[in-house]
Amino acid sequence: MSVLSGMYNIDFTVKRFVQVSGNRFNTASAIVSGARGLVRPITDQAQLFNHSNWGKEFDLFCEEDVDIKANDLVVIEDDEYAVAGVSMYEDLEDDGETHQKVRMSLKA
């Protein structure tokens, strides 16, 4: 177990919009359920140029095999977060283990 995965403290679900008819994407279906992760607020410096989401942006760290993409929804308890982007994040140890770093914002 890595340092970061030892700090995972929440369960989350990933929902993805699916095409219903023609060009409409209005149904979000759960594609991942019961995944574990760690949520941290974005630092003030990282939010400097995004005033519209001030205080509503978070990073979610999870295992690299979780199927999550930009424009997905992450559901944690009763809150929904819109995924802005996904990148890889190296662990704090030198073991070469990587995690996904998911930038997301709380939906109003």
C-alpha positions, -999 to +999 in steps of 0.1 A: +000+000+000+013+034-009+013+065+013-015+082-007-038+052-009-035+048+028-052+082+032-082+073+010-112+082+032-143+085+010-163+062-013-176+077-045-196+069-077-187+079-112-216+087-136-212+093-173-237+109-197-249+086-224-265+094-257-302+090-256-313+099-291-297+119-318-273+144-303-289+145-268-269+135-238-292+138-208-290+105-189-261+100-164-255+063-157-233+050-130-202+033-145-181+030-113-195+025-078-178+021-045-144+034-055-122+049-028-104+082-029-091+113-011-107+147-016-087+180-010-098+216-017-078+234-044-053+259-030-060+296-033-030+300-057-045+274-081-078+292-081-063+326-088-077+327-124-110+309-119-131+333-098-164+318-108-157+286-089-139+301-059-141+277-030-160+251-049-130+233-067-115+201-054-089+175-063-099+139-060-070+114-058-079+078-066-064+046-081-053+048-117-076+020-128-108+039-120-127+047-152-131+085-150-130+112-177-136+149-182-173+157-181-182+128-159-200+133-126-186+122-093-211+116-065-199+117-029-227+111-004-254+136-017-231+160-035-224+160-072-191+172-087-184+180-124-151+166-136-130+192-154-100+171-161-079+140-151-041+137-149-017+112-134-001+119-100+030+102-087+029+089-052+048+105-023+072+075-020+097+065-046+080+032-055+068+044-089+031+040-080+008+065-097-027+077-089-053+098-108-057+134-099-092+145-108-100+183-109-137+187-101-161+215-090-191+212-068-224+216-087-248+241-072 
